[in-house]
Amino acid sequence: MATLDRMDVGLRALHLLEGQRMAQRLFGHVIATRVIKPGRSEEEIDNRIALIAREVFGVRAGRVGRRFARAGSNTVVGGPWPERVIGAQDLVVLDFESLLAPYETGFTRTVALGDDPVRRCLVHDLAVVATGARDALRADDSITGRELYAKVRSMAAKADLSLGAWHCGRLTGTAPTPHAEATRPELFIGPGNDRPLRRTVDGGWRAHWILQIRLVDEHRGHAAVHTELLDLV
């Protein structure tokens, strides 16, 4: 296996962080300018986010098969999504992955509109689980994908919630494909990955991971999603 220059490794990490920070600033701008409002359609919000990304951050993105915003019942189903108008008490998932494709990373947040305590609790629990996952990785340099997945699933169960996917994260630059669970489990934070997350991958690069947690309230039919770099922030 070739040995990479430390500068190359460092530049790749900075590239990933640059994408993450851009997404965080975009999310903050979307919230501050109240783009997410009841009565607006998902398509209208998508168009507004695309405009902000282009005019403020100079970023263009194709959104083939993806949306920046999904609300209500569209947070539960995997797509294709019917067009939906945002409701006063909706959960709204903001997914900037298509914007971040050149950075090989992802960023998703969930916003709870209105004052419904159950939905607000779900968003709070999601943040707690995400923090717990990061803390678990920091506490154990040898933790495997299987072990971290089990910890995340346990934390979700304590909140009476379930994970909405077969994994809770992926290697940067990868995405789930048909049968990935069986054919390439080492690329995901899932039950089939018994390799340490902190390791060197093909090409001599240090592995960097994207945390992807989707918590589903099956009783009420909505979900919340949190995606971001796991090991660099």
C-alpha positions as YAML, in Angstrom:
chain: A
units: angstrom
residues:
- id: 1
  name: MET
  ca: [0.00, 0.00, 0.00]
- id: 2
  name: ALA
  ca: [1.43, 3.37, -0.97]
- id: 3
  name: THR
  ca: [2.34, 5.85, 1.76]
- id: 4
  name: LEU
  ca: [0.69, 9.21, 1.27]
- id: 5
  name: ASP
  ca: [2.32, 12.52, 2.07]
- id: 6
  name: ARG
  ca: [1.03, 14.04, 5.33]
- id: 7
  name: MET
  ca: [0.12, 17.17, 3.42]
- id: 8
  name: ASP
  ca: [-2.16, 15.15, 1.10]
- id: 9
  name: VAL
  ca: [-3.89, 13.56, 4.07]
- id: 10
  name: GLY
  ca: [-4.27, 16.92, 5.79]
- id: 11
  name: LEU
  ca: [-5.62, 18.61, 2.67]
- id: 12
  name: ARG
  ca: [-8.26, 15.92, 2.24]
- id: 13
  name: ALA
  ca: [-9.43, 16.43, 5.83]
- id: 14
  name: LEU
  ca: [-9.56, 20.19, 5.28]
- id: 15
  name: HIS
  ca: [-11.58, 19.63, 2.09]
- id: 16
  name: LEU
  ca: [-14.14, 17.58, 4.01]
- id: 17
  name: LEU
  ca: [-14.31, 20.18, 6.77]
- id: 18
  name: GLU
  ca: [-14.74, 22.98, 4.24]
- id: 19
  name: GLY
  ca: [-17.86, 21.29, 2.90]
- id: 20
  name: GLN
  ca: [-19.21, 20.72, 6.40]
- id: 21
  name: ARG
  ca: [-18.69, 24.34, 7.42]
- id: 22
  name: MET
  ca: [-20.30, 25.62, 4.24]
- id: 23
  name: ALA
  ca: [-23.35, 23.45, 4.93]
- id: 24
  name: GLN
  ca: [-23.54, 24.69, 8.52]
- id: 25
  name: ARG
  ca: [-23.46, 28.30, 7.34]
- id: 26
  name: LEU
  ca: [-26.10, 27.59, 4.71]
- id: 27
  name: PHE
  ca: [-28.35, 25.94, 7.30]
- id: 28
  name: GLY
  ca: [-27.92, 28.91, 9.63]
- id: 29
  name: HIS
  ca: [-28.80, 31.30, 6.80]
- id: 30
  name: VAL
  ca: [-31.90, 29.27, 5.87]
- id: 31
  name: ILE
  ca: [-33.11, 29.34, 9.48]
- id: 32
  name: ALA
  ca: [-32.26, 33.03, 10.04]
- id: 33
  name: THR
  ca: [-34.14, 34.12, 6.92]
- id: 34
  name: ARG
  ca: [-37.17, 31.96, 7.80]
- id: 35
  name: VAL
  ca: [-37.19, 30.01, 4.58]
- id: 36
  name: ILE
  ca: [-39.04, 27.16, 6.32]
- id: 37
  name: LYS
  ca: [-42.60, 28.38, 6.80]
- id: 38
  name: PRO
  ca: [-46.01, 26.70, 7.04]
- id: 39
  name: GLY
  ca: [-47.91, 27.11, 3.79]
- id: 40
  name: ARG
  ca: [-44.87, 26.84, 1.55]
- id: 41
  name: SER
  ca: [-44.45, 23.78, -0.62]
- id: 42
  name: GLU
  ca: [-41.38, 21.59, -0.51]
- id: 43
  name: GLU
  ca: [-40.60, 22.65, -4.07]
- id: 44
  name: GLU
  ca: [-40.73, 26.32, -3.14]
- id: 45
  name: ILE
  ca: [-38.35, 25.71, -0.23]
- id: 46
  name: ASP
  ca: [-36.04, 23.70, -2.50]
- id: 47
  name: ASN
  ca: [-35.90, 26.59, -4.97]
- id: 48
  name: ARG
  ca: [-35.21, 29.13, -2.22]
- id: 49
  name: ILE
  ca: [-32.39, 27.02, -0.79]
- id: 50
  name: ALA
  ca: [-30.87, 26.54, -4.24]
- id: 51
  name: LEU
  ca: [-31.00, 30.32, -4.78]
- id: 52
  name: ILE
  ca: [-29.29, 31.03, -1.45]
- id: 53
  name: ALA
  ca: [-26.63, 28.41, -2.12]
- id: 54
  name: ARG
  ca: [-25.87, 29.96, -5.50]
- id: 55
  name: GLU
  ca: [-26.05, 33.66, -4.57]
- id: 56
  name: VAL
  ca: [-24.51, 33.57, -1.09]
- id: 57
  name: PHE
  ca: [-22.12, 30.62, -1.31]
- id: 58
  name: GLY
  ca: [-21.51, 30.26, -5.05]
- id: 59
  name: VAL
  ca: [-22.59, 26.62, -5.02]
- id: 60
  name: ARG
  ca: [-24.73, 24.95, -7.66]
- id: 61
  name: ALA
  ca: [-26.24, 21.50, -7.33]
- id: 62
  name: GLY
  ca: [-28.25, 19.11, -9.41]
- id: 63
  name: ARG
  ca: [-31.10, 17.63, -7.41]
- id: 64
  name: VAL
  ca: [-31.98, 14.65, -9.57]
- id: 65
  name: GLY
  ca: [-33.88, 12.23, -7.35]
- id: 66
  name: ARG
  ca: [-33.24, 14.30, -4.22]
- id: 67
  name: ARG
  ca: [-34.83, 17.14, -2.33]
- id: 68
  name: PHE
  ca: [-33.38, 19.69, 0.02]
- id: 69
  name: ALA
  ca: [-36.60, 19.71, 2.07]
- id: 70
  name: ARG
  ca: [-39.01, 16.96, 3.10]
- id: 71
  name: ALA
  ca: [-41.82, 17.39, 5.58]
- id: 72
  name: GLY
  ca: [-44.43, 15.42, 7.50]
- id: 73
  name: SER
  ca: [-45.04, 11.94, 6.12]
- id: 74
  name: ASN
  ca: [-42.32, 12.51, 3.51]
- id: 75
  name: THR
  ca: [-39.74, 12.25, 6.29]
- id: 76
  name: VAL
  ca: [-40.64, 8.58, 6.74]
- id: 77
  name: VAL
  ca: [-40.79, 7.20, 3.20]
- id: 78
  name: GLY
  ca: [-37.62, 6.77, 1.16]
- id: 79
  name: GLY
  ca: [-38.93, 8.34, -2.03]
- id: 80
  name: PRO
  ca: [-40.16, 9.15, -4.55]
- id: 81
  name: TRP
  ca: [-41.95, 11.80, -2.53]
- id: 82
  name: PRO
  ca: [-45.32, 13.33, -3.39]
- id: 83
  name: GLU
  ca: [-45.36, 17.13, -3.30]
- id: 84
  name: ARG
  ca: [-46.33, 18.41, 0.13]
- id: 85
  name: VAL
  ca: [-47.20, 21.79, 1.61]
- id: 86
  name: ILE
  ca: [-45.52, 22.45, 4.96]
- id: 87
  name: GLY
  ca: [-47.91, 22.20, 7.91]
- id: 88
  name: ALA
  ca: [-47.84, 24.31, 11.07]
- id: 89
  name: GLN
  ca: [-46.72, 21.36, 13.24]
- id: 90
  name: ASP
  ca: [-44.54, 19.51, 10.73]
- id: 91
  name: LEU
  ca: [-41.08, 18.11, 11.09]
- id: 92
  name: VAL
  ca: [-38.96, 19.34, 8.18]
- id: 93
  name: VAL
  ca: [-35.79, 17.49, 7.13]
- id: 94
  name: LEU
  ca: [-33.20, 19.64, 5.35]
- id: 95
  name: ASP
  ca: [-30.76, 17.51, 3.36]
- id: 96
  name: PHE
  ca: [-27.81, 19.23, 1.66]
- id: 97
  name: GLU
  ca: [-26.05, 16.09, 0.39]
- id: 98
  name: SER
  ca: [-26.45, 16.97, -3.29]
- id: 99
  name: LEU
  ca: [-24.81, 20.33, -2.61]
- id: 100
  name: LEU
  ca: [-21.91, 18.60, -0.89]
- id: 101
  name: ALA
  ca: [-21.26, 15.91, -3.50]
- id: 102
  name: PRO
  ca: [-17.95, 17.53, -4.60]
- id: 103
  name: TYR
  ca: [-16.83, 17.41, -0.95]
- id: 104
  name: GLU
  ca: [-17.70, 13.69, -0.55]
- id: 105
  name: THR
  ca: [-19.66, 14.39, 2.61]
- id: 106
  name: GLY
  ca: [-23.20, 15.12, 3.77]
- id: 107
  name: PHE
  ca: [-25.21, 17.36, 6.07]
- id: 108
  name: THR
  ca: [-28.81, 16.93, 7.24]
- id: 109
  name: ARG
  ca: [-30.78, 18.58, 10.02]
- id: 110
  name: THR
  ca: [-34.39, 18.35, 11.20]
- id: 111
  name: VAL
  ca: [-36.49, 21.34, 12.22]
- id: 112
  name: ALA
  ca: [-39.63, 21.07, 14.34]
- id: 113
  name: LEU
  ca: [-42.24, 23.69, 13.49]
- id: 114
  name: GLY
  ca: [-44.90, 24.72, 15.96]
- id: 115
  name: ASP
  ca: [-45.06, 23.80, 19.62]
- id: 116
  name: ASP
  ca: [-45.88, 20.09, 19.52]
- id: 117
  name: PRO
  ca: [-43.86, 18.62, 22.43]
- id: 118
  name: VAL
  ca: [-43.62, 15.15, 20.87]
- id: 119
  name: ARG
  ca: [-41.99, 16.40, 17.67]
- id: 120
  name: ARG
  ca: [-39.70, 18.74, 19.57]
- id: 121
  name: CYS
  ca: [-38.71, 15.87, 21.84]
- id: 122
  name: LEU
  ca: [-37.84, 13.75, 18.80]
- id: 123
  name: VAL
  ca: [-35.49, 16.44, 17.48]
- id: 124
  name: HIS
  ca: [-33.93, 16.77, 20.93]
- id: 125
  name: ASP
  ca: [-33.47, 13.00, 21.25]
- id: 126
  name: LEU
  ca: [-31.86, 12.92, 17.82]
- id: 127
  name: ALA
  ca: [-29.24, 15.46, 18.90]
- id: 128
  name: VAL
  ca: [-28.58, 13.47, 22.07]
- id: 129
  name: VAL
  ca: [-28.04, 10.24, 20.12]
- id: 130
  name: ALA
  ca: [-25.73, 11.98, 17.63]
- id: 131
  name: THR
  ca: [-23.64, 13.42, 20.47]
- id: 132
  name: GLY
  ca: [-23.54, 10.01, 22.12]
- id: 133
  name: ALA
  ca: [-22.26, 8.41, 18.91]
- id: 134
  name: ARG
  ca: [-19.47, 10.96, 18.62]
- id: 135
  name: ASP
  ca: [-18.53, 10.54, 22.27]
- id: 136
  name: ALA
  ca: [-18.39, 6.76, 21.84]
- id: 137
  name: LEU
  ca: [-15.94, 7.09, 18.94]
- id: 138
  name: ARG
  ca: [-13.76, 9.53, 20.86]
- id: 139
  name: ALA
  ca: [-13.69, 7.25, 23.90]
- id: 140
  name: ASP
  ca: [-12.57, 4.12, 22.03]
- id: 141
  name: ASP
  ca: [-10.02, 4.27, 19.20]
- id: 142
  name: SER
  ca: [-10.67, 0.61, 18.38]
- id: 143
  name: ILE
  ca: [-14.46, 0.72, 18.19]
- id: 144
  name: THR
  ca: [-15.85, -1.14, 15.19]
- id: 145
  name: GLY
  ca: [-18.72, -0.23, 12.91]
- id: 146
  name: ARG
  ca: [-20.79, -3.00, 14.45]
- id: 147
  name: GLU
  ca: [-20.14, -1.78, 18.00]
- id: 148
  name: LEU
  ca: [-20.97, 1.84, 17.26]
- id: 149
  name: TYR
  ca: [-24.13, 0.82, 15.41]
- id: 150
  name: ALA
  ca: [-25.20, -1.23, 18.45]
- id: 151
  name: LYS
  ca: [-24.63, 1.76, 20.73]
- id: 152
  name: VAL
  ca: [-26.68, 4.05, 18.49]
- id: 153
  name: ARG
  ca: [-29.50, 1.51, 18.26]
- id: 154
  name: SER
  ca: [-29.48, 1.11, 22.06]
- id: 155
  name: MET
  ca: [-29.66, 4.88, 22.60]
- id: 156
  name: ALA
  ca: [-32.58, 5.12, 20.17]
- id: 157
  name: ALA
  ca: [-34.43, 2.27, 21.90]
- id: 158
  name: LYS
  ca: [-34.11, 4.04, 25.27]
- id: 159
  name: ALA
  ca: [-36.04, 6.94, 23.74]
- id: 160
  name: ASP
  ca: [-38.67, 4.47, 22.41]
- id: 161
  name: LEU
  ca: [-37.54, 5.15, 18.85]
- id: 162
  name: SER
  ca: [-36.19, 2.96, 16.07]
- id: 163
  name: LEU
  ca: [-33.44, 3.43, 13.51]
- id: 164
  name: GLY
  ca: [-34.87, 3.99, 10.06]
- id: 165
  name: ALA
  ca: [-31.99, 2.37, 8.14]
- id: 166
  name: TRP
  ca: [-29.78, -0.72, 8.25]
- id: 167
  name: HIS
  ca: [-26.77, 1.48, 9.03]
- id: 168
  name: CYS
  ca: [-26.10, 4.74, 10.87]
- id: 169
  name: GLY
  ca: [-23.20, 6.07, 8.82]
- id: 170
  name: ARG
  ca: [-20.86, 5.55, 5.91]
- id: 171
  name: LEU
  ca: [-17.32, 6.12, 4.75]
- id: 172
  name: THR
  ca: [-16.88, 9.52, 3.09]
- id: 173
  name: GLY
  ca: [-17.22, 9.31, -0.67]
- id: 174
  name: THR
  ca: [-19.54, 6.28, -0.58]
- id: 175
  name: ALA
  ca: [-23.28, 5.83, -0.71]
- id: 176
  name: PRO
  ca: [-25.66, 2.92, -0.10]
- id: 177
  name: THR
  ca: [-26.20, 0.73, -3.17]
- id: 178
  name: PRO
  ca: [-28.34, -2.38, -3.67]
- id: 179
  name: HIS
  ca: [-27.01, -5.22, -1.51]
- id: 180
  name: ALA
  ca: [-24.29, -2.99, 0.03]
- id: 181
  name: GLU
  ca: [-25.09, -4.46, 3.45]
- id: 182
  name: ALA
  ca: [-23.91, -7.87, 2.26]
- id: 183
  name: THR
  ca: [-21.26, -6.97, -0.32]
- id: 184
  name: ARG
  ca: [-19.42, -3.99, 1.23]
- id: 185
  name: PRO
  ca: [-20.34, -3.87, 4.94]
- id: 186
  name: GLU
  ca: [-16.92, -2.46, 5.85]
- id: 187
  name: LEU
  ca: [-17.91, 0.85, 4.21]
- id: 188
  name: PHE
  ca: [-20.78, 1.44, 6.64]
- id: 189
  name: ILE
  ca: [-21.39, 1.87, 10.34]
- id: 190
  name: GLY
  ca: [-23.62, -1.16, 10.55]
- id: 191
  name: PRO
  ca: [-24.05, -4.63, 12.03]
- id: 192
  name: GLY
  ca: [-21.86, -6.27, 9.38]
- id: 193
  name: ASN
  ca: [-18.76, -4.12, 9.89]
- id: 194
  name: ASP
  ca: [-16.42, -5.74, 12.42]
- id: 195
  name: ARG
  ca: [-13.44, -3.55, 11.44]
- id: 196
  name: PRO
  ca: [-12.24, -0.56, 13.49]
- id: 197
  name: LEU
  ca: [-13.57, 2.75, 12.21]
- id: 198
  name: ARG
  ca: [-10.20, 4.40, 12.80]
- id: 199
  name: ARG
  ca: [-8.11, 2.72, 10.15]
- id: 200
  name: THR
  ca: [-6.38, 3.18, 6.81]
- id: 201
  name: VAL
  ca: [-8.40, 2.37, 3.69]
- id: 202
  name: ASP
  ca: [-7.51, 1.58, 0.08]
- id: 203
  name: GLY
  ca: [-4.98, 4.02, -1.32]
- id: 204
  name: GLY
  ca: [-3.44, 4.70, 2.08]
- id: 205
  name: TRP
  ca: [-6.02, 7.30, 3.12]
- id: 206
  name: ARG
  ca: [-7.19, 7.65, 6.68]
- id: 207
  name: ALA
  ca: [-10.83, 6.61, 6.97]
- id: 208
  name: HIS
  ca: [-13.23, 9.46, 7.64]
- id: 209
  name: TRP
  ca: [-16.87, 8.76, 8.45]
- id: 210
  name: ILE
  ca: [-20.24, 10.43, 7.98]
- id: 211
  name: LEU
  ca: [-22.72, 9.89, 10.78]
- id: 212
  name: GLN
  ca: [-26.24, 9.28, 9.41]
- id: 213
  name: ILE
  ca: [-28.89, 8.80, 12.06]
- id: 214
  name: ARG
  ca: [-32.56, 8.52, 11.16]
- id: 215
  name: LEU
  ca: [-34.90, 8.11, 14.12]
- id: 216
  name: VAL
  ca: [-38.45, 7.02, 13.38]
- id: 217
  name: ASP
  ca: [-41.47, 7.45, 15.62]
- id: 218
  name: GLU
  ca: [-43.47, 4.54, 14.21]
- id: 219
  name: HIS
  ca: [-46.50, 5.31, 16.39]
- id: 220
  name: ARG
  ca: [-46.96, 8.82, 14.96]
- id: 221
  name: GLY
  ca: [-45.57, 8.36, 11.45]
- id: 222
  name: HIS
  ca: [-42.73, 10.86, 11.30]
- id: 223
  name: ALA
  ca: [-38.95, 10.79, 11.42]
- id: 224
  name: ALA
  ca: [-35.96, 13.02, 12.13]
- id: 225
  name: VAL
  ca: [-32.56, 12.85, 10.43]
- id: 226
  name: HIS
  ca: [-29.08, 14.03, 11.46]
- id: 227
  name: THR
  ca: [-26.09, 13.75, 9.12]
- id: 228
  name: GLU
  ca: [-22.59, 15.22, 9.46]
- id: 229
  name: LEU
  ca: [-18.91, 14.33, 9.62]
- id: 230
  name: LEU
  ca: [-18.33, 12.03, 12.57]
- id: 231
  name: ASP
  ca: [-14.61, 11.96, 13.28]
- id: 232
  name: LEU
  ca: [-13.40, 15.40, 12.17]
- id: 233
  name: VAL
  ca: [-15.74, 17.70, 14.13]
...
